[in-house]
Amino acid sequence: MSGMHLESLTIERQRWGANEGKYTGLAKFAGDAGTLGIVLSPEVTTSFLALAGDLLIAHVEVAGKALQSSIDDSVRVALATVKMPKEIAEAAANTVRLLEQVKKP
């Protein structure tokens, strides 16, 4: 017997009925013995969404820092390799300096 595995997890905001405005869900499991569906109450889905939200925020922060670093590196390379009017080069350099100040804790 291989056990059950999660087939799908669905969470939806209810638009009508007793749970209107709340999130409910359905977890479907499948295995050798068949399938099983478990209805997730608003309390369970709220806990899950709170956890997922924290994880999402953490991942977005990491991705944002990586993107900012990539942009900063690209701007520095462009400033070092591209010939541009002095005014534009100075404005770009000032922008990089401002971004560096904003990133400092």
Buried (B, 14 or more C-beta within 10 A) or exposed (E): EEEBEEEEBEBEEEEEEEBEEBBBBBBBBBEEEEEEEEEBEBEBBBEBBEEEEEEEEEEEEEEEEEEEEEEBEEBEEEBEEEEEEEEEBEEBEEEBEEEEEEEEE
